[in-house]
Amino acid sequence: MSEDKPTITFDDFAKLDLRVAKIIEAENHPNANKLICLKIDLGSEERQIIAGIRGHYEPAELIGKQIVVVANLAPRTMRGLESQGMLLAAHAQNESASSLVLITPEKPTTPGAEVS
């Protein structure tokens, strides 16, 4: 367990709405070097997510990819654009560099599917 993060209860965890989303558009943020603007399909709606993944992924390679998102995160403005959720990613450390890996379903599934 990480020492810098507090332990949460199951009830705290159950508040998260984790869902599968499909990326339908992606472009570099016009006012930020590390951000990419994503338009995602959550099944019942489309949303915009601003993610700090630039430098790890090119926008064109993201289109069509399924990701896991926190769907009930309060909207937040990032460098002038509203982000309506957050994608999940892992930071992998190796000997030569740090890399970022998006959390994706093992098999394609329906956009909006709940993650449990």
C-alpha positions as a printed NumPy array, in Angstrom:
array([[  0.   ,   0.   ,   0.   ],
       [  1.228,   3.482,  -0.831],
       [  2.293,   5.521,   2.167],
       [  1.191,   8.857,   0.689],
       [ -2.431,   7.826,   0.034],
       [ -4.941,   7.299,   2.839],
       [ -6.878,   4.061,   3.184],
       [-10.466,   4.408,   1.974],
       [-13.532,   2.402,   2.852],
       [-15.466,   0.213,   0.442],
       [-18.248,   2.806,   0.575],
       [-15.769,   5.461,  -0.639],
       [-14.696,   3.21 ,  -3.523],
       [-18.324,   2.402,  -4.4  ],
       [-18.926,   6.114,  -5.074],
       [-16.74 ,   5.907,  -8.207],
       [-18.571,   5.394, -11.495],
       [-15.953,   3.6  , -13.607],
       [-17.042,   3.01 , -17.197],
       [-15.649,   1.891, -20.533],
       [-15.519,   4.665, -23.124],
       [-14.54 ,   4.713, -26.782],
       [-12.38 ,   7.579, -28.037],
       [-14.055,   9.078, -31.108],
       [-11.932,  12.225, -31.552],
       [ -8.52 ,  13.314, -30.284],
       [ -6.451,  16.453, -30.813],
       [ -3.646,  18.277, -29.085],
       [ -4.807,  20.972, -26.654],
       [ -4.21 ,  24.358, -28.318],
       [ -2.863,  26.001, -25.133],
       [ -0.921,  23.227, -23.376],
       [  2.109,  21.117, -24.259],
       [  1.142,  18.039, -22.206],
       [ -2.615,  17.837, -22.794],
       [ -4.761,  16.061, -25.388],
       [ -8.48 ,  16.799, -25.849],
       [-10.539,  13.635, -26.239],
       [-14.145,  13.257, -27.312],
       [-15.448,  10.003, -25.858],
       [-18.549,   7.864, -26.343],
       [-20.025,   6.627, -23.055],
       [-22.893,   4.776, -24.729],
       [-25.676,   7.11 , -23.649],
       [-23.727,  10.341, -24.184],
       [-20.58 ,  11.919, -25.582],
       [-18.19 ,  13.92 , -23.422],
       [-14.922,  15.797, -23.582],
       [-11.979,  14.734, -21.445],
       [ -8.717,  16.644, -21.208],
       [ -5.843,  14.278, -20.419],
       [ -2.146,  14.798, -19.684],
       [ -0.998,  12.097, -22.098],
       [  0.645,  14.174, -24.823],
       [  4.181,  12.962, -25.393],
       [  3.08 ,   9.407, -24.599],
       [  0.406,   9.081, -27.31 ],
       [ -0.301,  10.736, -30.64 ],
       [ -3.925,  11.853, -31.104],
       [ -4.393,   9.762, -34.27 ],
       [ -3.435,   6.51 , -32.517],
       [ -6.077,   7.069, -29.82 ],
       [ -9.122,   7.192, -32.101],
       [-11.17 ,   4.007, -31.751],
       [ -9.35 ,   2.886, -28.572],
       [-11.427,   1.848, -25.568],
       [-10.392,   3.237, -22.188],
       [-11.633,   3.205, -18.596],
       [-12.857,   6.53 , -17.211],
       [-14.163,   7.974, -13.959],
       [-17.53 ,   9.131, -15.266],
       [-18.825,  10.885, -12.147],
       [-15.88 ,  13.196, -11.514],
       [-16.963,  16.827, -11.217],
       [-16.137,  18.84 , -14.378],
       [-12.908,  20.853, -14.268],
       [-11.555,  23.551, -16.573],
       [ -8.035,  22.809, -17.785],
       [ -6.254,  25.588, -19.692],
       [ -9.574,  27.036, -20.85 ],
       [-11.353,  23.784, -21.836],
       [-13.76 ,  21.77 , -19.683],
       [-12.9  ,  18.165, -18.827],
       [-15.94 ,  16.023, -17.999],
       [-14.268,  12.963, -16.486],
       [-10.849,  11.36 , -16.106],
       [ -9.212,   8.461, -17.865],
       [ -7.264,   5.832, -15.933],
       [ -3.597,   5.214, -16.728],
       [ -0.571,   3.613, -15.123],
       [  2.914,   5.087, -14.863],
       [  5.489,   2.395, -15.553],
       [  9.064,   3.032, -14.459],
       [ 11.925,   1.275, -16.188],
       [ 15.678,   1.788, -16.268],
       [ 15.717,   4.273, -19.132],
       [ 12.474,   6.244, -18.858],
       [  8.996,   6.649, -17.481],
       [  6.088,   5.594, -19.67 ],
       [  2.371,   5.983, -19.392],
       [ -0.056,   3.178, -20.254],
       [ -3.806,   3.647, -20.646],
       [ -6.049,   1.238, -18.754],
       [ -8.11 ,  -0.58 , -21.38 ],
       [-10.497,  -3.549, -21.397],
       [ -8.901,  -6.867, -22.356],
       [-11.612,  -7.436, -24.972],
       [-13.791,  -4.895, -26.815],
       [-17.002,  -4.147, -24.976],
       [-19.965,  -1.814, -25.213],
       [-19.207,   1.863, -24.511],
       [-20.754,   2.778, -21.175],
       [-20.228,  -0.688, -19.665],
       [-19.709,  -0.479, -15.907],
       [-16.33 ,  -1.499, -14.515],
       [-16.56 ,  -3.462, -11.28 ]])
